[in-house]
Amino acid sequence: MKGTAIMATVALGAAYLLRNEKSRNKLMNQFKSMASVMK
């Protein structure tokens, strides 16, 4: 369940940051590295 809470937080943060292009690029890089760690 901990992973679900983290993903929900990430989703909310993503929705907030997607409005800003710089933040969006930074977030996508972070998300990609996180996704590769979770595999």
PQR file with spaces between the fields and no chain letter, atoms N, CA, C, O and H, PARSE charges and radii, in Angstrom:
ATOM       1  N    MET     1       0.826   -1.211    0.000 -0.4000 1.5000
ATOM       2  CA   MET     1       0.000    0.000    0.000 -0.0000 2.0000
ATOM       3  C    MET     1       0.860    1.262    0.000  0.5500 1.7000
ATOM       4  O    MET     1       0.429    2.325   -0.448 -0.5500 1.4000
ATOM       5  N    LYS     2       2.084    1.125    0.510 -0.4000 1.5000
ATOM       6  CA   LYS     2       2.965    2.292    0.563 -0.0000 2.0000
ATOM       7  C    LYS     2       3.241    2.824   -0.842  0.5500 1.7000
ATOM       8  O    LYS     2       3.290    4.034   -1.066 -0.5500 1.4000
ATOM       9  H    LYS     2       2.434    0.262    0.874  0.4000 1.0000
ATOM      10  N    GLY     3       3.419    1.899   -1.781 -0.4000 1.5000
ATOM      11  CA   GLY     3       3.678    2.297   -3.164 -0.0000 2.0000
ATOM      12  C    GLY     3       2.515    3.083   -3.749  0.5500 1.7000
ATOM      13  O    GLY     3       2.721    4.016   -4.526 -0.5500 1.4000
ATOM      14  H    GLY     3       3.379    0.916   -1.600  0.4000 1.0000
ATOM      15  N    THR     4       1.300    2.710   -3.382 -0.4000 1.5000
ATOM      16  CA   THR     4       0.114    3.398   -3.892 -0.0000 2.0000
ATOM      17  C    THR     4       0.085    4.840   -3.410  0.5500 1.7000
ATOM      18  O    THR     4      -0.228    5.749   -4.178 -0.5500 1.4000
ATOM      19  H    THR     4       1.133    1.952   -2.751  0.4000 1.0000
ATOM      20  N    ALA     5       0.410    5.050   -2.139 -0.4000 1.5000
ATOM      21  CA   ALA     5       0.428    6.403   -1.579 -0.0000 2.0000
ATOM      22  C    ALA     5       1.485    7.247   -2.278  0.5500 1.7000
ATOM      23  O    ALA     5       1.262    8.422   -2.572 -0.5500 1.4000
ATOM      24  H    ALA     5       0.664    4.312   -1.514  0.4000 1.0000
ATOM      25  N    ILE     6       2.630    6.641   -2.540 -0.4000 1.5000
ATOM      26  CA   ILE     6       3.709    7.354   -3.232 -0.0000 2.0000
ATOM      27  C    ILE     6       3.261    7.730   -4.640  0.5500 1.7000
ATOM      28  O    ILE     6       3.485    8.855   -5.087 -0.5500 1.4000
ATOM      29  H    ILE     6       2.812    5.687   -2.302  0.4000 1.0000
ATOM      30  N    MET     7       2.631    6.792   -5.335 -0.4000 1.5000
ATOM      31  CA   MET     7       2.183    7.060   -6.702 -0.0000 2.0000
ATOM      32  C    MET     7       1.115    8.159   -6.722  0.5500 1.7000
ATOM      33  O    MET     7       1.096    8.987   -7.632 -0.5500 1.4000
ATOM      34  H    MET     7       2.449    5.878   -4.973  0.4000 1.0000
ATOM      35  N    ALA     8       0.235    8.167   -5.728 -0.4000 1.5000
ATOM      36  CA   ALA     8      -0.801    9.200   -5.651 -0.0000 2.0000
ATOM      37  C    ALA     8      -0.155   10.570   -5.450  0.5500 1.7000
ATOM      38  O    ALA     8      -0.561   11.554   -6.068 -0.5500 1.4000
ATOM      39  H    ALA     8       0.251    7.494   -4.989  0.4000 1.0000
ATOM      40  N    THR     9       0.846   10.621   -4.585 -0.4000 1.5000
ATOM      41  CA   THR     9       1.560   11.872   -4.326 -0.0000 2.0000
ATOM      42  C    THR     9       2.277   12.340   -5.585  0.5500 1.7000
ATOM      43  O    THR     9       2.252   13.523   -5.924 -0.5500 1.4000
ATOM      44  H    THR     9       1.175    9.822   -4.083  0.4000 1.0000
ATOM      45  N    VAL    10       2.918   11.394   -6.275 -0.4000 1.5000
ATOM      46  CA   VAL    10       3.617   11.714   -7.523 -0.0000 2.0000
ATOM      47  C    VAL    10       2.629   12.240   -8.556  0.5500 1.7000
ATOM      48  O    VAL    10       2.923   13.205   -9.262 -0.5500 1.4000
ATOM      49  H    VAL    10       2.939   10.433   -5.999  0.4000 1.0000
ATOM      50  N    ALA    11       1.461   11.613   -8.647 -0.4000 1.5000
ATOM      51  CA   ALA    11       0.451   12.029   -9.620 -0.0000 2.0000
ATOM      52  C    ALA    11      -0.024   13.451   -9.335  0.5500 1.7000
ATOM      53  O    ALA    11      -0.169   14.258  -10.253 -0.5500 1.4000
ATOM      54  H    ALA    11       1.222   10.829   -8.073  0.4000 1.0000
ATOM      55  N    LEU    12      -0.264   13.754   -8.062 -0.4000 1.5000
ATOM      56  CA   LEU    12      -0.703   15.100   -7.691 -0.0000 2.0000
ATOM      57  C    LEU    12       0.392   16.119   -7.985  0.5500 1.7000
ATOM      58  O    LEU    12       0.125   17.197   -8.516 -0.5500 1.4000
ATOM      59  H    LEU    12      -0.146   13.098   -7.317  0.4000 1.0000
ATOM      60  N    GLY    13       1.621   15.768   -7.636 -0.4000 1.5000
ATOM      61  CA   GLY    13       2.752   16.655   -7.905 -0.0000 2.0000
ATOM      62  C    GLY    13       2.921   16.862   -9.401  0.5500 1.7000
ATOM      63  O    GLY    13       3.216   17.969   -9.853 -0.5500 1.4000
ATOM      64  H    GLY    13       1.839   14.892   -7.205  0.4000 1.0000
ATOM      65  N    ALA    14       2.732   15.790  -10.172 -0.4000 1.5000
ATOM      66  CA   ALA    14       2.868   15.863  -11.625 -0.0000 2.0000
ATOM      67  C    ALA    14       1.816   16.811  -12.199  0.5500 1.7000
ATOM      68  O    ALA    14       2.133   17.663  -13.029 -0.5500 1.4000
ATOM      69  H    ALA    14       2.493   14.891   -9.806  0.4000 1.0000
ATOM      70  N    ALA    15       0.576   16.664  -11.761 -0.4000 1.5000
ATOM      71  CA   ALA    15      -0.506   17.513  -12.259 -0.0000 2.0000
ATOM      72  C    ALA    15      -0.188   18.983  -11.987  0.5500 1.7000
ATOM      73  O    ALA    15      -0.464   19.851  -12.815 -0.5500 1.4000
ATOM      74  H    ALA    15       0.318   15.972  -11.087  0.4000 1.0000
ATOM      75  N    TYR    16       0.394   19.250  -10.820 -0.4000 1.5000
ATOM      76  CA   TYR    16       0.747   20.616  -10.441 -0.0000 2.0000
ATOM      77  C    TYR    16       1.914   21.147  -11.275  0.5500 1.7000
ATOM      78  O    TYR    16       1.897   22.293  -11.724 -0.5500 1.4000
ATOM      79  H    TYR    16       0.618   18.544  -10.147  0.4000 1.0000
ATOM      80  N    LEU    17       2.936   20.291  -11.479 -0.4000 1.5000
ATOM      81  CA   LEU    17       4.157   20.726  -12.155 -0.0000 2.0000
ATOM      82  C    LEU    17       4.072   20.723  -13.675  0.5500 1.7000
ATOM      83  O    LEU    17       4.853   21.404  -14.339 -0.5500 1.4000
ATOM      84  H    LEU    17       2.950   19.360  -11.114  0.4000 1.0000
ATOM      85  N    LEU    18       3.126   19.959  -14.238 -0.4000 1.5000
ATOM      86  CA   LEU    18       3.040   19.846  -15.701 -0.0000 2.0000
ATOM      87  C    LEU    18       2.783   21.188  -16.385  0.5500 1.7000
ATOM      88  O    LEU    18       3.016   21.332  -17.585 -0.5500 1.4000
ATOM      89  H    LEU    18       2.491   19.406  -13.699  0.4000 1.0000
ATOM      90  N    ARG    19       2.301   22.175  -15.615 -0.4000 1.5000
ATOM      91  CA   ARG    19       2.036   23.489  -16.186 -0.0000 2.0000
ATOM      92  C    ARG    19       3.337   24.210  -16.541  0.5500 1.7000
ATOM      93  O    ARG    19       3.356   25.106  -17.384 -0.5500 1.4000
ATOM      94  H    ARG    19       2.112   22.058  -14.639  0.4000 1.0000
ATOM      95  N    ASN    20       4.420   23.801  -15.881 -0.4000 1.5000
ATOM      96  CA   ASN    20       5.716   24.449  -16.088 -0.0000 2.0000
ATOM      97  C    ASN    20       6.627   23.513  -16.876  0.5500 1.7000
ATOM      98  O    ASN    20       6.886   22.387  -16.450 -0.5500 1.4000
ATOM      99  H    ASN    20       4.405   23.073  -15.196  0.4000 1.0000
ATOM     100  N    GLU    21       7.110   23.980  -18.026 -0.4000 1.5000
ATOM     101  CA   GLU    21       7.889   23.096  -18.912 -0.0000 2.0000
ATOM     102  C    GLU    21       9.185   22.613  -18.273  0.5500 1.7000
ATOM     103  O    GLU    21       9.539   21.442  -18.411 -0.5500 1.4000
ATOM     104  H    GLU    21       6.899   24.894  -18.372  0.4000 1.0000
ATOM     105  N    LYS    22       9.897   23.495  -17.575 -0.4000 1.5000
ATOM     106  CA   LYS    22      11.151   23.089  -16.927 -0.0000 2.0000
ATOM     107  C    LYS    22      10.884   22.007  -15.895  0.5500 1.7000
ATOM     108  O    LYS    22      11.579   20.992  -15.851 -0.5500 1.4000
ATOM     109  H    LYS    22       9.609   24.446  -17.462  0.4000 1.0000
ATOM     110  N    SER    23       9.875   22.229  -15.069 -0.4000 1.5000
ATOM     111  CA   SER    23       9.517   21.257  -14.040 -0.0000 2.0000
ATOM     112  C    SER    23       9.076   19.947  -14.671  0.5500 1.7000
ATOM     113  O    SER    23       9.371   18.865  -14.164 -0.5500 1.4000
ATOM     114  H    SER    23       9.311   23.054  -15.104  0.4000 1.0000
ATOM     115  N    ARG    24       8.358   20.064  -15.795 -0.4000 1.5000
ATOM     116  CA   ARG    24       7.858   18.872  -16.478 -0.0000 2.0000
ATOM     117  C    ARG    24       9.018   17.993  -16.940  0.5500 1.7000
ATOM     118  O    ARG    24       8.982   16.777  -16.754 -0.5500 1.4000
ATOM     119  H    ARG    24       8.118   20.943  -16.207  0.4000 1.0000
ATOM     120  N    ASN    25      10.035   18.591  -17.534 -0.4000 1.5000
ATOM     121  CA   ASN    25      11.189   17.819  -18.000 -0.0000 2.0000
ATOM     122  C    ASN    25      11.914   17.162  -16.832  0.5500 1.7000
ATOM     123  O    ASN    25      12.310   15.999  -16.910 -0.5500 1.4000
ATOM     124  H    ASN    25      10.064   19.579  -17.685  0.4000 1.0000
ATOM     125  N    LYS    26      12.083   17.917  -15.751 -0.4000 1.5000
ATOM     126  CA   LYS    26      12.755   17.400  -14.562 -0.0000 2.0000
ATOM     127  C    LYS    26      11.955   16.231  -13.987  0.5500 1.7000
ATOM     128  O    LYS    26      12.517   15.204  -13.606 -0.5500 1.4000
ATOM     129  H    LYS    26      11.761   18.862  -15.688  0.4000 1.0000
ATOM     130  N    LEU    27      10.641   16.406  -13.931 -0.4000 1.5000
ATOM     131  CA   LEU    27       9.762   15.385  -13.373 -0.0000 2.0000
ATOM     132  C    LEU    27       9.796   14.114  -14.209  0.5500 1.7000
ATOM     133  O    LEU    27       9.843   13.013  -13.661 -0.5500 1.4000
ATOM     134  H    LEU    27      10.185   17.240  -14.239  0.4000 1.0000
ATOM     135  N    MET    28       9.772   14.256  -15.523 -0.4000 1.5000
ATOM     136  CA   MET    28       9.795   13.080  -16.394 -0.0000 2.0000
ATOM     137  C    MET    28      11.088   12.292  -16.216  0.5500 1.7000
ATOM     138  O    MET    28      11.071   11.061  -16.220 -0.5500 1.4000
ATOM     139  H    MET    28       9.734   15.151  -15.968  0.4000 1.0000
ATOM     140  N    ASN    29      12.212   12.999  -16.058 -0.4000 1.5000
ATOM     141  CA   ASN    29      13.482   12.312  -15.832 -0.0000 2.0000
ATOM     142  C    ASN    29      13.440   11.547  -14.517  0.5500 1.7000
ATOM     143  O    ASN    29      13.898   10.407  -14.438 -0.5500 1.4000
ATOM     144  H    ASN    29      12.226   13.999  -16.055  0.4000 1.0000
ATOM     145  N    GLN    30      12.887   12.181  -13.485 -0.4000 1.5000
ATOM     146  CA   GLN    30      12.777   11.539  -12.181 -0.0000 2.0000
ATOM     147  C    GLN    30      11.866   10.320  -12.270  0.5500 1.7000
ATOM     148  O    GLN    30      12.178    9.261  -11.725 -0.5500 1.4000
ATOM     149  H    GLN    30      12.515   13.107  -13.549  0.4000 1.0000
ATOM     150  N    PHE    31      10.742   10.476  -12.960 -0.4000 1.5000
ATOM     151  CA   PHE    31       9.772    9.397  -13.077 -0.0000 2.0000
ATOM     152  C    PHE    31      10.361    8.203  -13.820  0.5500 1.7000
ATOM     153  O    PHE    31      10.137    7.053  -13.443 -0.5500 1.4000
ATOM     154  H    PHE    31      10.489   11.336  -13.402  0.4000 1.0000
ATOM     155  N    LYS    32      11.118    8.487  -14.879 -0.4000 1.5000
ATOM     156  CA   LYS    32      11.750    7.408  -15.646 -0.0000 2.0000
ATOM     157  C    LYS    32      12.749    6.640  -14.793  0.5500 1.7000
ATOM     158  O    LYS    32      12.792    5.411  -14.840 -0.5500 1.4000
ATOM     159  H    LYS    32      11.300    9.421  -15.186  0.4000 1.0000
ATOM     160  N    SER    33      13.552    7.357  -14.014 -0.4000 1.5000
ATOM     161  CA   SER    33      14.544    6.681  -13.172 -0.0000 2.0000
ATOM     162  C    SER    33      13.841    5.890  -12.074  0.5500 1.7000
ATOM     163  O    SER    33      14.293    4.804  -11.710 -0.5500 1.4000
ATOM     164  H    SER    33      13.517    8.356  -13.976  0.4000 1.0000
ATOM     165  N    MET    34      12.736    6.422  -11.542 -0.4000 1.5000
ATOM     166  CA   MET    34      11.979    5.725  -10.509 -0.0000 2.0000
ATOM     167  C    MET    34      11.354    4.456  -11.088  0.5500 1.7000
ATOM     168  O    MET    34      11.361    3.407  -10.444 -0.5500 1.4000
ATOM     169  H    MET    34      12.368    7.304  -11.838  0.4000 1.0000
ATOM     170  N    ALA    35      10.820    4.553  -12.294 -0.4000 1.5000
ATOM     171  CA   ALA    35      10.183    3.405  -12.944 -0.0000 2.0000
ATOM     172  C    ALA    35      11.199    2.291  -13.174  0.5500 1.7000
ATOM     173  O    ALA    35      10.879    1.114  -13.007 -0.5500 1.4000
ATOM     174  H    ALA    35      10.815    5.405  -12.817  0.4000 1.0000
ATOM     175  N    SER    36      12.412    2.655  -13.553 -0.4000 1.5000
ATOM     176  CA   SER    36      13.431    1.629  -13.806 -0.0000 2.0000
ATOM     177  C    SER    36      13.871    0.973  -12.504  0.5500 1.7000
ATOM     178  O    SER    36      14.246   -0.200  -12.498 -0.5500 1.4000
ATOM     179  H    SER    36      12.672    3.611  -13.689  0.4000 1.0000
ATOM     180  N    VAL    37      13.830    1.711  -11.407 -0.4000 1.5000
ATOM     181  CA   VAL    37      14.203    1.152  -10.099 -0.0000 2.0000
ATOM     182  C    VAL    37      13.134    0.167   -9.625  0.5500 1.7000
ATOM     183  O    VAL    37      13.456   -0.846   -9.003 -0.5500 1.4000
ATOM     184  H    VAL    37      13.526    2.664  -11.411  0.4000 1.0000
ATOM     185  N    MET    38      11.861    0.459   -9.916 -0.4000 1.5000
ATOM     186  CA   MET    38      10.752   -0.378   -9.443 -0.0000 2.0000
ATOM     187  C    MET    38      10.639   -1.705  -10.192  0.5500 1.7000
ATOM     188  O    MET    38       9.956   -2.612   -9.716 -0.5500 1.4000
ATOM     189  H    MET    38      11.599    1.281  -10.422  0.4000 1.0000
ATOM     190  N    LYS    39      11.288   -1.843  -11.351 -0.4000 1.5000
ATOM     191  CA   LYS    39      11.188   -3.076  -12.146 -0.0000 2.0000
ATOM     192  C    LYS    39      11.859   -4.245  -11.443  0.5500 1.7000
ATOM     193  O    LYS    39      11.869   -5.358  -11.970 -0.5500 1.4000
ATOM     194  H    LYS    39      11.843   -1.106  -11.737  0.4000 1.0000
